[in-house]
């Protein structure tokens, strides 16, 4: 891992940091309030920063607990804004100021922050005609949170800050973050796939976790498009991960011990992904990551399709000393695997071939 994005506040409004603007946090009625680590976000940021990881602060723009976002007097079946923000501008202004102030707390009292990861893309400006046309049917009230003001403040406190304004687009979506899906092509701006390790974003007892193979294959696919993989794990009521999550992390780490050079600091290169191979590049080296099926073993030959390379290239199998013989095929190259390499215990989820140009 190279960075963390920690949920400082989700849609329900509970703060995992010591906000001065709400009691919906570890307040005096909560036993954890007197604990020295009661400001969970700050402690997590300090711990991960010491390990050299980048720091991202997830923050939900909608806040279902705030009376100026969802007013109890106009109770509705869902938790979207339930009043016309143009009819009650003073209410919406109070919520805008509240949101601004909480984000400023995160930007000023939690050390260096690399990413402000804003969720809740429906909190955004809507054109007047769209609001008027759909308000009665969908309660689509304008929710302009004044992102220009927020971004200016946040970047003033945290120079170089990247802001993610999920699904909104425009000036403040510095990074596109598709949820539970992988882009089919590289982009001209930063890309990050956010995806759960299990099926749910939050902890669910007995949840089904994705296999290590599936996670590693997703990683290779995402990186081949030039993206980052933001892998979610929901901690349980005791604050710990499920034992399956730890097992997955250990197995991913073992694979990365061998194959990290094909992942970190690489760039996308055509054909990106072709059938069972994903491609990345760094310097003068092209990497072909072959995605092995379950129970597939390293055979005498492996085909990497969709690439053309000069006859002078040197091919190696990461984790194995020495060169591999290879030959040109109709649609790519075929690599000959040495007998000694087939007897090794390389992690079998995917095998990476380095092609030095």
Buried (B, 14 or more C-beta within 10 A) or exposed (E): BEBBBBBBBBBEBBBBBBBEBBEBBBEEEEEEEEEEEBBBBBBBBBEBBEEEBBBBBBBBBBBBBBEBBBBEEEEEEEBBBBBBBBEBEEBBEBBBBBBBBBBBBBBBBBEBBBBBBBBBBEBBBBEEEEBEEEBEEEBBBBBEBBBEEBBEBBBEBBEEBBBBBBBBEEEBBBBBBBBEEBBEEBEEEBBBBBBBBBEEBEBEEEBEBBEBBBBBBBBBBBBBBBBBBBBBBBEEEEEEBBEBBEEBBEBBEBBBEBBEBBBEEBEBBEBBBBBBBBBBBBEEBBBBBBBBEEEBEBEEEBBBBBBEBEEEBEBBBBBBEEEBEBEEBEEBBBBEBBEEBEEEEBBBBBBBBBBBE
